[in-house]
Amino acid sequence: MILLYSEQKTQRLEYIVNHIFTYILGIKTEICTDDAVFDAFQEDKINYSAKNFENCLKITPHSLLFEKDIHLQNVVFSTYNNFPICFQTEKTDGLPFDIFAASFYFLSRYEEYVLTSKDIHQRFDAKNSLSYQNNILHLPLVDEWVAMLKRQLQNKYPLLTFSDRKFSFTPTYDIDLAFAYREKSFFLQLAGYAKLFLNGDFKKIITRTKVLLKQEKDPFYTFDYLTDTHEKYHLCPCYFFIVAKRKSKYDRNPAWENKSFQQLIQDLSLSADIGLHASYYAKENPQRMEAEKAYLQTITKKTVDKNRFHFLRFTLPDSYRNLLSNGITEDYSMGYSEHIGFRAGTCTPFYFFDIQADKHTNLLVYPLLCMENAFSHCNHAQEIIQIIEPYINSIKKYGGIFTSLFHNDAFDEKDTERKWRKVLEYIFENVNN
């Protein structure tokens, strides 16, 4: 056990101490505010204050974890042991920065509360983030900072034991459009043919006709390939389905009552997890999300507790409160649609801390490394593999969780190069090594 001294015991401090010591290092930790009790404690301990105590590791605190309001922080990066750090403090016998404040800043997504500029889909823009602006989006900062702390503790307390972290991988898929041509109304089919005709795309006109005559498989129906590939590599995927009541410009799956659509979801649920892909407008509408979750549970006859927001479109804290009010306990949206990297500065799942309400919640957030949009500049599979390989190795180093995101239509059999199939199978091979 470690006893941690602080002059104040706050919700912010308790949250980050639990995350670092309990969830990552596997060490029981208690926070003490009594000077005499801490001074008399003869076992392993950390002094998280400006006071001086003998025979303990000292980390000088920044004010962040003892503040009640939310305001723009002056976060400046420097390096320590050739790695970026922030929330610098005086160096005593410990670290030259407040690891607790720095880690809290990233995991709580503090900057997303104070930076109000959004992109065209009203999402937090990666280009406004500290990680992007300081060219460190590729680094799982928090995980390395915890590794630094671990080394300090090992040097100070050689008998202290830590839990082993094991790398894991979860393949996930967003099913934005289950079928390219099937299960559409007469008017949508007519409009589809008209568009193809005006574009002179006669090859797709022939394909569309063969699909509707059941002479060919729908090009977006790639689920047989995915199921076979998961079985080959002994992986359990998660499929996130949009089941909106009505179609919109952004929500284009068949209506949830559609029998073929229901059958697809039921078939996949036999060998995979099924999650809610909350529709474009559900992020700010608890009633809409409640209905969509109910539709999906009606189809699967199972409890749905996983979510990923469509377009990765969410706003903190409202969207996450929306999930919690609807009984969702896992979210897989914490990434950027057009950039690869660690949005929350970590490859470790973490619980959402609601800064406005000043409380720890039971919503577990799974960091998302990337989706296909992040590689729009790449023409060949090998280019993508060369980019993604160092990230996988980094996550393995820290025993984190690698969550990939693909869409079913990426694996179209008519893609002669089969770019995304090659990438997917490379990932599956690599994570098993």
C-alpha positions in Angstrom: 0.0 0.0 0.0 1.0 3.6 -0.5 -0.1 6.5 1.7 -0.3 9.8 -0.2 -0.3 13.0 1.7 -2.2 16.1 0.5 -3.4 19.2 2.3 -6.8 18.8 0.6 -8.7 15.7 -0.5 -10.7 16.6 -3.6 -12.8 14.7 -6.1 -10.3 15.5 -8.8 -7.4 14.2 -6.8 -9.2 11.0 -5.7 -10.1 10.3 -9.4 -6.6 10.6 -10.8 -5.0 8.7 -7.8 -7.4 5.9 -8.4 -6.7 5.8 -12.1 -2.9 5.8 -11.8 -2.5 3.6 -8.8 -5.5 1.3 -8.8 -6.2 0.8 -12.5 -2.7 1.1 -14.0 -0.1 0.2 -11.3 -2.3 -2.1 -9.3 -1.4 -0.6 -5.9 -3.8 0.2 -3.1 -3.5 3.9 -2.2 -5.0 6.0 0.6 -5.0 9.8 0.7 -4.1 11.3 4.1 -4.6 15.0 5.2 -3.2 14.6 8.7 0.4 15.7 9.1 1.1 13.6 12.2 -0.4 10.4 10.8 1.6 10.8 7.6 4.8 11.6 9.4 4.4 8.5 11.6 3.7 6.1 8.8 6.7 3.9 8.3 5.8 2.2 5.0 5.8 3.5 1.4 4.4 7.0 1.0 4.2 10.0 -1.3 4.2 13.6 -0.2 1.9 15.6 -2.6 2.3 19.0 -1.0 4.7 21.9 -0.6 5.5 20.7 2.9 8.6 18.7 3.7 8.5 15.3 5.2 11.4 12.8 5.6 11.8 9.4 4.0 9.2 9.7 1.2 8.9 10.5 -2.4 7.8 14.1 -3.0 5.7 15.5 -5.9 5.1 19.2 -5.7 1.5 20.0 -6.7 0.1 22.4 -9.2 -3.2 24.1 -8.2 -5.3 22.3 -10.9 -6.6 19.5 -8.7 -7.6 21.9 -5.9 -9.5 24.3 -8.1 -13.3 24.4 -8.3 -13.8 26.3 -11.5 -12.9 25.6 -15.1 -10.8 28.1 -16.9 -8.1 28.3 -19.6 -4.9 26.9 -18.3 -1.5 28.1 -19.3 -0.1 24.7 -20.4 3.5 24.8 -21.6 5.5 21.8 -22.7 9.2 21.1 -21.9 11.1 17.8 -21.8 12.3 15.5 -19.1 14.3 12.4 -20.0 13.6 13.3 -23.7 9.9 13.1 -23.2 7.3 15.9 -23.2 5.9 17.1 -19.8 3.7 19.9 -18.7 2.4 21.3 -15.4 6.1 21.8 -14.4 7.0 22.3 -10.7 10.2 22.3 -8.7 12.2 19.2 -9.0 12.9 17.7 -5.6 13.7 14.0 -5.3 10.7 13.1 -7.5 9.5 14.3 -10.9 9.9 17.8 -12.1 6.2 18.1 -12.9 2.9 17.4 -11.3 2.0 14.1 -12.9 -1.4 14.0 -11.2 -2.5 17.4 -12.6 -1.0 16.7 -16.0 -2.7 13.3 -16.3 -6.0 14.7 -15.0 -5.9 17.5 -17.6 -5.7 15.0 -20.5 -8.0 12.3 -19.2 -10.8 14.7 -18.1 -10.5 16.4 -21.6 -10.2 19.7 -19.7 -9.4 21.6 -22.9 -12.6 20.5 -24.6 -14.5 22.4 -21.9 -12.7 25.7 -22.4 -12.0 25.7 -26.2 -15.3 26.5 -27.9 -14.2 26.4 -31.5 -15.9 23.5 -33.4 -15.7 22.0 -36.9 -18.5 21.8 -39.4 -20.1 18.9 -37.5 -19.9 20.8 -34.1 -17.1 18.5 -32.9 -14.0 19.5 -31.0 -11.4 20.1 -33.7 -8.1 18.1 -33.3 -6.2 21.2 -34.6 -7.2 23.1 -31.5 -5.8 20.5 -29.2 -2.5 20.9 -27.3 -1.4 17.5 -28.6 -1.8 18.5 -32.2 -0.3 22.0 -31.8 2.7 20.5 -30.0 3.1 17.6 -32.4 2.7 15.0 -29.7 -0.7 13.5 -30.7 1.2 10.3 -31.5 2.3 9.9 -27.9 0.4 8.1 -25.1 1.6 10.8 -22.7 -0.2 9.6 -19.6 1.1 6.1 -19.9 4.7 7.2 -20.2 4.3 9.6 -17.3 3.0 6.7 -15.1 6.0 4.7 -16.3 8.2 7.5 -15.0 6.4 7.5 -11.7 6.8 3.7 -11.5 10.5 3.9 -12.0 10.7 6.6 -9.2 8.8 4.3 -6.9 10.9 1.3 -7.7 14.0 3.3 -6.9 12.6 4.6 -3.7 10.8 1.5 -2.5 12.4 -1.6 -4.1 10.0 -4.1 -2.4 6.9 -2.4 -3.9 5.1 -4.8 -6.3 3.1 -3.7 -9.4 0.5 -5.5 -11.5 1.4 -6.6 -15.0 -0.5 -4.8 -17.8 -1.3 -6.9 -20.8 -1.8 -5.5 -24.3 -5.2 -6.3 -25.9 -7.0 -5.6 -29.1 -10.6 -4.9 -30.0 -11.6 -4.7 -33.7 -14.7 -2.5 -34.1 -16.9 -1.6 -37.0 -19.4 1.3 -37.6 -22.3 0.1 -39.7 -23.4 3.4 -41.2 -24.8 1.8 -44.3 -25.4 -1.9 -44.1 -26.3 -2.2 -47.8 -25.3 -0.2 -50.9 -28.3 -1.1 -53.0 -30.6 -3.4 -51.1 -33.4 -2.5 -48.7 -34.2 0.9 -50.2 -37.6 2.3 -51.1 -38.8 2.5 -54.8 -38.1 6.3 -54.8 -34.6 5.9 -53.4 -33.9 3.2 -56.0 -35.1 5.4 -58.7 -33.0 8.4 -57.5 -30.0 6.1 -57.2 -30.3 4.9 -60.8 -30.8 8.5 -62.0 -27.6 9.6 -60.2 -25.6 6.8 -61.7 -27.0 7.5 -65.1 -26.2 11.2 -64.9 -22.6 10.4 -63.8 -22.3 7.9 -66.6 -21.4 5.1 -64.2 -22.8 2.3 -66.2 -20.7 -0.3 -64.4 -22.5 0.5 -61.1 -25.8 0.5 -62.9 -25.2 -3.1 -63.9 -24.0 -4.1 -60.4 -27.0 -2.4 -58.8 -29.4 -4.3 -61.1 -27.7 -7.6 -60.5 -27.9 -7.1 -56.7 -31.6 -6.2 -56.9 -32.2 -9.3 -59.1 -30.3 -11.3 -56.4 -27.7 -12.4 -59.0 -24.9 -10.7 -57.0 -24.2 -10.0 -53.3 -24.6 -6.4 -52.2 -21.1 -4.8 -52.3 -21.4 -3.5 -48.8 -22.4 -6.9 -47.4 -18.9 -7.8 -46.3 -19.9 -9.5 -43.1 -19.1 -13.1 -44.2 -15.5 -12.0 -44.9 -15.3 -10.2 -41.5 -16.8 -13.2 -39.6 -14.4 -15.7 -41.2 -11.4 -13.4 -40.6 -12.3 -12.9 -36.9 -12.6 -16.7 -36.5 -9.3 -17.3 -38.2 -7.5 -15.0 -35.7 -9.7 -15.9 -32.7 -11.0 -12.3 -32.2 -14.2 -11.0 -30.8 -15.3 -7.8 -32.6 -17.9 -5.2 -31.8 -20.3 -3.9 -34.4 -21.9 -0.5 -33.8 -25.3 -0.1 -35.6 -27.2 3.1 -36.4 -30.9 2.3 -35.7 -32.5 5.7 -36.1 -36.2 6.0 -36.4 -36.0 7.9 -39.6 -33.3 8.4 -42.2 -31.6 11.7 -42.5 -28.7 13.2 -44.6 -26.3 11.5 -42.2 -28.2 8.5 -40.9 -28.9 6.2 -43.9 -29.4 2.7 -42.6 -32.7 0.9 -43.2 -35.5 1.6 -40.7 -35.0 -0.5 -37.6 -38.1 -2.5 -38.4 -36.7 -3.7 -41.7 -36.6 -7.6 -41.5 -33.3 -8.0 -43.5 -31.6 -5.4 -41.3 -32.8 -7.1 -38.2 -31.7 -10.5 -39.4 -28.2 -9.1 -40.1 -27.9 -7.7 -36.6 -29.2 -10.9 -35.0 -26.8 -13.1 -37.1 -23.8 -11.0 -36.1 -24.8 -10.9 -32.4 -24.2 -14.7 -32.3 -20.4 -14.3 -32.5 -19.8 -10.6 -31.8 -20.7 -7.8 -29.4 -23.3 -5.3 -30.7 -23.2 -1.6 -29.7 -25.3 1.4 -30.4 -24.0 3.8 -33.0 -25.9 6.8 -31.7 -27.3 8.7 -34.6 -26.1 12.1 -35.8 -28.6 14.1 -33.7 -28.7 11.8 -30.7 -25.7 13.4 -29.0 -27.8 16.2 -27.6 -31.1 14.3 -27.4 -31.6 11.8 -24.5 -35.0 10.8 -25.7 -33.8 10.0 -29.2 -30.9 7.9 -27.8 -33.3 6.1 -25.4 -35.5 5.1 -28.4 -32.5 4.0 -30.5 -31.1 1.9 -27.6 -34.6 0.3 -27.1 -34.8 -0.5 -30.9 -31.4 -2.2 -30.8 -32.3 -4.2 -27.7 -35.6 -5.3 -29.2 -33.6 -6.7 -32.2 -30.8 -8.4 -30.3 -32.9 -9.4 -27.2 -29.8 -8.4 -25.2 -28.8 -5.5 -23.0 -26.9 -2.8 -25.0 -24.2 -1.0 -22.9 -21.7 0.1 -25.6 -21.8 3.2 -27.8 -19.9 5.1 -30.4 -21.3 8.4 -31.6 -21.9 8.6 -35.4 -19.3 10.9 -37.0 -17.5 10.8 -33.5 -19.9 13.7 -32.9 -20.1 14.4 -29.1 -19.7 17.3 -26.7 -18.5 17.2 -23.2 -20.0 16.8 -20.7 -23.6 16.7 -22.2 -23.1 13.8 -24.6 -21.5 11.6 -22.0 -24.2 12.5 -19.4 -26.7 11.5 -22.1 -25.1 8.0 -22.3 -25.1 7.6 -18.5 -28.8 8.6 -18.3 -29.5 5.8 -20.8 -27.6 3.1 -19.0 -24.6 3.1 -21.4 -21.4 2.2 -19.5 -18.8 2.0 -22.3 -18.0 4.6 -25.0 -15.7 4.1 -28.0 -15.8 7.6 -29.5 -12.6 9.1 -28.0 -10.6 9.7 -31.1 -10.5 12.0 -34.1 -12.1 11.2 -37.5 -9.3 12.6 -39.6 -6.2 12.2 -37.4 -4.5 9.2 -36.0 -3.3 9.4 -32.4 -4.3 9.6 -28.7 -7.0 12.2 -28.2 -6.9 11.8 -24.4 -3.2 11.2 -24.3 -3.5 7.6 -23.4 -3.9 4.0 -24.7 -5.5 2.9 -21.4 -9.3 2.9 -20.9 -10.4 5.5 -18.2 -13.5 6.5 -16.5 -15.2 9.8 -17.5 -14.8 12.5 -14.9 -17.5 15.2 -15.2 -15.6 18.4 -14.4 -18.7 20.6 -14.3 -20.4 18.3 -11.8 -17.0 17.5 -10.1 -17.6 13.8 -9.9 -16.3 10.4 -11.1 -18.7 8.4 -13.2 -19.0 4.8 -14.2 -18.7 5.5 -17.9 -15.6 3.7 -19.2 -14.0 5.5 -22.1 -12.0 3.4 -24.6 -9.4 5.4 -26.5 -9.8 5.2 -30.3 -6.6 5.3 -32.3 -8.0 5.9 -35.8 -10.5 5.4 -38.5 -10.1 5.1 -42.3 -10.5 8.9 -42.8 -7.1 9.4 -41.2 -5.5 7.7 -44.1 -7.3 9.5 -47.0 -3.9 10.6 -48.3 -2.7 7.0 -48.7 -3.2 5.1 -51.9 -1.8 1.7 -51.0 -2.0 -0.7 -48.1 1.7 -0.6 -47.4 1.6 3.2 -46.8 -1.1 2.7 -44.1 0.8 -0.2 -42.5 4.0 1.8 -42.2 2.1 4.6 -40.4 0.1 2.4 -38.1 2.8 -0.1 -37.1 4.7 2.3 -34.6 1.4 3.0 -32.9 0.7 -0.6 -32.3 4.2 -1.2 -31.0 3.7 1.8 -28.6 0.5 0.5 -27.3 2.1 -2.9 -26.8 4.9 -1.3 -24.8 2.5 0.1 -22.3 0.2 -2.8 -22.1 -2.7 -0.7 -23.4 -5.7 -1.4 -25.5 -5.7 -1.0 -29.3 -9.2 -0.2 -30.7 -9.4 -0.1 -34.5 -12.4 1.4 -36.4 -13.4 0.3 -39.9 -16.6 0.5 -41.9 -18.2 -2.6 -43.6 -18.1 -0.9 -47.0 -14.3 -0.6 -46.8 -14.0 -4.3 -47.6 -15.9 -4.3 -50.9 -14.9 -7.3 -53.0 -14.9 -5.2 -56.1 -12.0 -3.2 -54.7 -9.4 -5.0 -56.9 -6.4 -3.9 -54.8 -8.3 -4.9 -51.6 -6.4 -2.2 -49.7 -8.3 -2.3 -46.5 -8.4 -6.1 -46.4 -4.7 -6.1 -46.5 -4.5 -3.5 -43.7 -7.0 -5.4 -41.5 -5.2 -8.7 -41.9 -1.8 -7.1 -41.2 -3.3 -5.7 -38.0 -4.7 -9.1 -37.0 -1.4 -10.8 -37.7 0.6 -8.1 -35.8 -1.5 -8.0 -32.6 -1.1 -11.8 -32.2 2.7 -11.6 -32.3 
